Amino acid sequence: DLVVWGHEHECLIGGGMSALPESVENEFVVLQPGSTVATALVEGEARPKHVALVSICRDAWQMNPIPLMTVRPFAIREVALRDHEEDYDLKREDGLMDFLAEQVE
C-alpha cells in the first residue's frame, strides 16, 4: 500500500523507490513529497526538492521523482559569535554588522 504524507515540508522522494520508508511490518510505503517552495529557514528546506510521477496499475505502483529546477535555493549554516571575537569588535554595532555582512557574502 502507498501512503502520501503531504503535510511535512521536507522532501523525501529524491532517492527514488528504494529510499522510501516502509512501515515496520512492511504493510505500506510512505511517499513524502514535501513543499515545492522553501517555507522555513531550516536545514531540511535547503535540500533539493522534487515532485513525483506515480503510476498505478491494479495492485502495483511505481514512483519516479522529478527534480524541480526552478526552486529558489538558499544556503544555511550556523555561526557562533564567540568563535570570532578575536577578529572583530563584536561588542560594537558596526563591528558586528561588518562581521555579519562578510558571513552572508
Secondary structure as GFF3:
##gff-version 3
##sequence-region A 1 105
A	DSSP	beta_strand	2	4	.	.	.	ID=ss1
A	DSSP	three_ten_helix	17	19	.	.	.	ID=ss2
A	DSSP	beta_strand	29	31	.	.	.	ID=ss3
A	DSSP	three_ten_helix	43	46	.	.	.	ID=ss4
A	DSSP	beta_strand	50	57	.	.	.	ID=ss5
A	DSSP	beta_strand	60	67	.	.	.	ID=ss6
A	DSSP	three_ten_helix	81	84	.	.	.	ID=ss7
A	DSSP	alpha_helix	93	104	.	.	.	ID=ss8
###
